Amino acid sequence: MSVQILYDQLIELRLPTFLEALREQQANPQYTELTFEDRLALLTDHECIRRRESRIQRNILTAAFPMQAAFEDIDFSPARSLDRRSILELGQCNWISSRHNLLVLGPTGSGKSFIASAFGNAAARHGFTVRYQRTARLLHVLTLARADGSFTALLRSLAKINLLIIDDWMRDPITLPNAQDILEVLDDRFGHTATLIASQVPVSDWHLRIPDPTLADAILDRLIHNAQRIELKGESQRKLRAGRSMPIGC
């Protein structure tokens, strides 16, 4: 087999990084000192790393985060009452593997969306699928899906996402149909996947914003059961960073 035929086959198999690494080996005489198995292992490592990085970037892109956020950019000043060690431990994403939930709570402007996005970014880099949705947008999508007959398909899609981030949770009271739709989403996900809720409304007030007490009990049970909490304090991060170039909410 000619070298060009091998190149063409690698392109046909969609192994561009493997091909690039092979050409590098052929151009560098130092690689001739390695065994065939060692050279093959290096080639496959290059391809696997490239595919892993591409998968991470796809996860981040499809998650639709509202901002770029990372743990190293979080403000851990004492006024915010954030435990750095706990945050970084949660950043290892074991709670997602365990299919638990996370509640990020705090007043408007306290940085909830930034921290939620940081957790989402970390989850994507750990290989989890992630989606970020504001509550109003999620409810709108669910309502449209009911109207056009795609509701069941949408539920299946949401149920498969490893981490669903719902921001601005219970900022406004929801309708009875909204509550029924949300419960269906949470029912399918409960015990199988993880959900992160970001809310400026205290948990004690959530029940009052759901029109049916029975539905409220069911929704809260599926969210709060096995959930860890992060409670933000201090002054508004938006006000503190007004006029600065740093991301709002960090």
PyMOL commands that set and color helices and strands:
alter all, ss='L'
color gray80, all
select helices_A, chain A and resi 3-12+16-27+29-33+36-63+71-73+78-80+84-90+94-97+112-125+135-148+151-160+176-189+203-209+213-224+237-240
alter helices_A, ss='H'
color red, helices_A
select strands_A, chain A and resi 101-105+130-134+163-167+194-199+227-231
alter strands_A, ss='S'
color yellow, strands_A
deselect
rebuild
show_as cartoon
